[in-house]
Amino acid sequence: MMNGRKNTGKVSPFLLVLLAIGFFFATYNFLTLVMHNRSEDVGRESLEGVTQDSIIQRPDELTRLGERRRHRPFHVALTATDAPYSKWQCRIMYYWYKKMKNREGSELGGFTRVLHSGKPDNLMEEIPTFVVDPLPDGMDRGYIVLNRPWAFVQWLERANIEEEYILMAEPDHIIANPLPNLARGNDPAGFPFFYIRPSENEKIIRKFYPEEKGPVTDVDPIGNSPVIIKKSQLEKIAPTWMNVSLKMKDDPETDKAFGWVLEMYAYAVASALHGVRHILRKDFMIQPPWDLKVGNTFIIHYTYGCDYSLKGELTYGKVGEWRFDKRSYLRGPPPRNLSLPPPRVPESVVTLVKMVNEATANIPGWEDGS
């Protein structure tokens, strides 16, 4: 009897194998379903992430969700003049591009300073440069950034650009962390500017983006920079961007309303006219002194002056006891070894000055601009 009970308690080895195989396939199918659904969610966010509050997953998170990433380098292009003010910013930008290019996580490709002065300058050997023509005399009416879309049109038509993607950058950008390709296929990546508000300017936007084209919300709250976009898309958008910029400048109401950000609105409208929407990435860039920390963001944009009391209190709009403002150096570069901010000044400002100091300390011939 004892032997009979033992035999009835045993499970056939063959049955165990069948159960194990069945459990494996059930688990695999369940995980595959979960991964597929999460991948679809990421794709939807990529396509629909057009509100200012949306940020898609970072590339390393996408990889963990099962997306096999291939290396997708993008060409860095910034437009510039031959003025001393533009030159020293380009030199700092190029220094940090070189330093970040080969770091883990970076997909930075080649680099071009698109110089729209019409003639070479003394940085040709230091920074890869492509010379293009400025707009005809008087056409920019003192608004020099109108040359930016025209410069991109010429560069895209005449230059040999190997990369599939392009990052449109600016001289006053510092790459603070290794920058991956934030675009997703035909969905370019851009930065949402709080002061670009197409919906609040619908009357003006409709002059250039008629109702039959779609709702005003199709116009993203962005400028052309920073943007990572397919070269093939930018080749189509750039001529429209140039024409819309000139038309906006010719319209007194638009010129008055948009002021110094007119060309940014023009890019946003031109993109919408071509049916191109951007993934909005708040982590693309910070703008001290308003953004307080660098963290994992990719670019520091030092367009605003940073003015503080010696107690570390922001005095924006009033020259501080301590200050860093790029406009203080219109005629020549800032000196090496700028003084660091007082205690209690935000980390973003401290990091900015330290990065400027590192670049100027290591760029040969810094203070004479040669």
C-alpha positions in Angstrom: 0.0 0.0 0.0 2.8 2.4 0.9 4.4 1.8 -2.5 1.0 2.5 -4.2 0.7 5.9 -2.5 4.2 6.9 -3.4 3.6 6.0 -7.1 0.3 8.0 -7.2 2.1 11.1 -5.7 4.8 11.2 -8.4 4.5 13.6 -11.3 5.6 12.4 -14.7 8.8 14.1 -15.8 7.3 14.4 -19.3 4.3 16.3 -17.8 6.7 18.7 -15.9 8.5 19.5 -19.1 5.2 20.2 -20.9 4.1 22.5 -18.0 7.4 24.4 -18.1 7.2 24.9 -21.8 3.6 26.1 -21.6 4.4 28.5 -18.7 7.4 29.9 -20.7 5.2 30.7 -23.8 2.4 32.2 -21.7 4.9 34.5 -19.9 6.6 35.4 -23.2 3.4 36.3 -24.9 2.2 38.4 -21.9 5.5 40.3 -21.8 5.5 40.8 -25.5 1.9 42.2 -25.3 3.0 44.6 -22.5 6.1 45.7 -24.4 4.1 46.2 -27.6 1.5 48.3 -25.8 4.2 50.5 -24.1 6.0 50.9 -27.4 2.7 52.1 -29.0 2.3 54.6 -26.1 5.8 55.9 -26.8 5.0 56.2 -30.5 1.7 58.1 -29.8 3.5 60.5 -27.4 6.1 61.1 -30.1 3.4 62.0 -32.6 1.0 63.8 -30.3 3.5 65.3 -27.8 2.8 68.8 -29.1 1.8 70.5 -25.8 4.2 72.6 -23.9 4.0 70.2 -20.9 4.9 67.0 -22.7 8.3 65.4 -22.7 8.9 62.0 -24.3 11.0 59.4 -22.7 14.8 59.8 -22.9 16.6 57.6 -25.4 17.9 55.2 -22.7 14.4 54.6 -21.5 13.2 53.9 -25.0 16.0 51.3 -25.3 14.8 49.6 -22.1 11.3 49.5 -23.7 12.7 47.4 -26.4 13.7 49.8 -29.2 16.9 48.8 -30.7 18.7 52.1 -31.3 21.2 52.5 -34.1 23.7 55.3 -34.1 22.1 58.3 -35.8 24.6 61.2 -35.9 23.4 64.7 -36.7 25.3 67.6 -38.2 25.6 70.7 -36.0 25.0 73.9 -37.9 25.0 77.5 -36.5 24.7 80.7 -38.4 27.0 83.5 -37.5 28.4 86.9 -38.5 32.1 88.1 -38.6 31.5 90.5 -35.7 33.7 90.1 -32.6 30.5 89.5 -30.6 29.5 86.5 -32.7 33.1 85.2 -33.0 33.8 84.7 -29.3 30.5 82.9 -28.8 31.2 80.6 -31.7 34.6 79.7 -30.3 33.2 78.7 -26.9 30.4 76.8 -28.6 32.8 74.9 -30.8 35.1 74.1 -27.8 32.3 72.3 -25.9 31.0 70.6 -29.1 34.5 69.0 -29.5 34.6 68.0 -25.8 31.1 66.4 -25.9 31.3 64.8 -29.3 32.9 61.5 -28.4 31.4 61.1 -24.9 29.1 58.1 -24.2 25.5 58.9 -25.3 26.5 61.6 -27.8 25.3 61.4 -31.4 27.0 64.7 -32.4 28.3 64.4 -36.0 30.0 67.1 -38.1 30.0 70.8 -37.3 29.6 73.9 -39.6 29.6 77.6 -38.8 27.5 79.0 -41.6 29.1 82.4 -42.0 26.7 84.9 -43.7 29.1 87.7 -44.1 29.9 86.8 -47.7 33.6 86.6 -47.1 36.1 84.5 -45.0 37.3 85.6 -41.6 40.1 84.8 -39.2 38.4 81.7 -37.7 38.3 79.7 -40.9 41.1 77.4 -39.7 39.9 77.1 -36.1 36.2 76.3 -36.8 34.8 74.4 -39.8 33.1 77.2 -41.8 30.9 77.6 -44.9 30.7 81.1 -46.3 27.3 82.3 -47.7 26.0 85.6 -48.9 24.0 88.0 -46.7 20.7 89.4 -47.8 20.9 92.3 -50.2 21.7 95.6 -48.6 18.9 97.0 -46.6 16.6 94.0 -46.8 17.1 92.9 -43.2 16.3 96.5 -42.0 18.6 96.1 -39.0 17.1 92.8 -38.0 20.2 90.7 -38.7 18.6 87.4 -37.9 16.6 87.6 -41.1 19.8 86.4 -42.6 19.5 83.1 -40.8 16.9 81.3 -43.0 18.6 82.7 -46.1 21.9 81.3 -44.9 20.4 77.9 -44.3 18.9 77.9 -47.8 22.3 78.5 -49.4 24.1 76.0 -47.2 21.6 73.2 -47.8 21.8 73.8 -51.6 25.6 74.0 -51.9 27.2 72.0 -49.1 27.9 68.3 -48.9 26.2 67.2 -45.7 26.8 63.5 -44.9 24.4 63.2 -41.9 20.7 62.5 -42.3 19.8 64.8 -39.5 20.8 68.4 -38.6 20.8 70.3 -35.3 20.2 74.0 -35.8 22.1 75.7 -33.0 23.3 79.2 -32.1 26.5 80.8 -31.1 25.3 81.4 -27.5 24.6 77.7 -26.9 26.9 75.6 -24.7 26.5 71.8 -25.0 26.4 70.8 -21.3 25.8 67.1 -21.6 26.3 64.4 -24.3 23.5 65.1 -26.8 21.7 62.2 -28.5 19.5 62.5 -31.5 16.2 63.5 -30.0 14.3 63.3 -33.3 12.2 60.2 -34.0 12.0 59.3 -37.6 10.1 62.1 -39.4 9.2 63.8 -36.1 11.9 66.5 -35.4 12.6 67.6 -31.9 12.4 71.2 -30.7 12.4 73.3 -27.6 9.1 74.9 -26.4 9.7 78.6 -25.7 7.3 80.1 -23.2 7.2 83.4 -25.2 6.2 81.8 -28.5 2.4 81.7 -28.3 0.7 81.1 -31.6 -2.8 80.6 -30.1 -2.6 84.0 -28.4 -1.7 85.6 -31.7 -4.2 83.9 -33.9 -5.2 87.0 -35.8 -1.6 87.6 -36.9 -0.8 83.9 -37.5 -3.8 83.6 -39.8 -2.2 86.1 -42.2 0.5 83.4 -42.9 -1.3 80.2 -41.9 -4.8 80.3 -43.4 -7.7 78.4 -41.8 -7.9 75.8 -44.5 -4.4 74.7 -43.5 -5.7 73.6 -40.0 -6.0 74.9 -36.5 -3.6 77.4 -35.1 -2.5 74.7 -32.5 -0.7 73.0 -35.5 1.9 75.8 -35.2 4.3 74.6 -32.5 5.6 77.0 -29.8 9.2 76.9 -31.1 11.9 78.7 -33.0 14.3 77.1 -35.4 16.9 76.6 -32.7 17.5 74.2 -31.0 15.8 71.8 -33.5 17.0 68.4 -34.6 15.4 67.6 -38.0 15.9 65.5 -41.0 17.9 67.2 -43.7 15.3 66.3 -46.3 12.6 68.1 -44.3 14.7 71.2 -43.6 15.5 71.4 -47.4 11.8 71.9 -48.0 11.0 74.1 -45.0 14.0 76.5 -45.3 12.8 78.4 -48.4 9.3 78.8 -46.9 10.9 79.9 -43.6 12.8 82.6 -45.5 9.8 83.8 -47.4 7.5 83.9 -44.4 10.2 85.8 -42.4 10.4 88.5 -45.1 6.6 88.7 -45.4 6.3 89.1 -41.6 8.9 91.8 -41.6 7.1 93.6 -44.4 3.8 93.6 -42.4 3.9 96.4 -39.8 1.4 94.8 -37.4 3.3 91.5 -37.4 6.7 93.2 -37.1 5.4 95.2 -34.1 3.8 92.3 -32.4 6.6 89.7 -32.8 9.6 92.0 -32.6 12.9 90.2 -32.1 11.3 86.8 -32.1 9.7 87.3 -35.6 12.0 84.9 -37.3 11.2 82.2 -34.7 7.5 82.5 -35.4 8.3 82.3 -39.1 10.0 79.0 -38.6 7.1 77.6 -36.6 4.6 78.7 -39.3 6.8 77.4 -42.1 7.0 74.0 -40.5 3.2 73.9 -40.0 2.7 74.8 -43.7 4.7 71.7 -44.6 2.7 69.6 -42.1 5.7 69.1 -39.8 5.1 68.8 -36.1 7.9 68.8 -33.5 8.4 66.6 -30.4 8.7 69.2 -27.6 11.6 68.6 -25.3 11.9 70.9 -22.3 15.1 69.0 -21.4 16.6 70.1 -24.7 17.8 73.4 -23.2 17.9 75.7 -20.1 18.0 79.5 -20.0 19.7 81.0 -16.9 18.9 82.8 -14.7 15.3 81.6 -15.0 16.2 77.9 -15.1 18.0 77.1 -11.9 19.7 73.7 -12.5 21.5 72.1 -15.4 20.9 68.5 -14.3 20.5 66.2 -17.3 19.5 68.9 -19.8 21.6 69.2 -22.9 22.2 72.9 -23.8 22.7 76.1 -21.8 21.4 79.1 -23.7 22.9 82.3 -22.2 20.7 84.8 -24.0 19.6 86.5 -20.8 21.8 88.7 -18.5 22.5 87.3 -15.1 22.6 90.1 -12.5 22.9 89.4 -8.7 23.6 91.2 -5.5 26.5 90.0 -3.4 23.9 88.3 -1.3 23.0 86.1 -4.3 19.7 87.9 -5.0 18.6 88.2 -8.6 18.3 91.8 -9.7 17.1 91.2 -13.3 16.6 94.5 -15.2 19.1 96.2 -12.9 22.8 95.9 -13.2 23.9 93.7 -10.4 26.9 93.9 -8.1 27.9 90.7 -9.9 26.9 90.1 -13.5 27.4 88.0 -16.5 25.8 89.3 -19.7 27.0 88.5 -23.1 26.0 92.0 -24.3 28.8 93.4 -22.1 31.2 92.1 -24.7 29.9 93.4 -28.0 33.3 94.6 -29.2 35.5 91.8 -28.0 35.7 88.6 -26.0 35.2 88.4 -22.2 38.5 88.1 -20.3 39.7 84.8 -19.1 38.9 83.7 -15.5 35.7 85.5 -14.9 34.8 85.9 -11.3 32.4 83.2 -10.1 29.0 84.2 -8.8 28.4 85.0 -5.1 27.0 82.3 -2.7 23.4 81.3 -3.2 23.3 82.0 -6.9 21.6 79.1 -8.8 23.8 76.2 -10.0 22.9 76.9 -13.6 24.6 80.3 -13.5 27.6 78.9 -11.7 28.0 76.1 -14.2 27.6 78.6 -17.1 30.5 80.8 -15.9 32.7 77.7 -15.1 32.1 76.4 -18.6 32.9 79.8 -20.2 36.1 80.0 -18.0 37.2 76.5 -19.0 36.8 77.2 -22.7 38.6 80.6 -22.6 41.4 79.0 -20.6 42.0 76.4 -23.3 41.4 78.3 -26.5 44.7 79.6 -27.9 44.9 83.3 -28.6 41.6 83.9 -26.7 41.9 87.5 -25.7 43.2 88.9 -28.9 40.6 86.9 -30.9 43.2 85.2 -33.1 
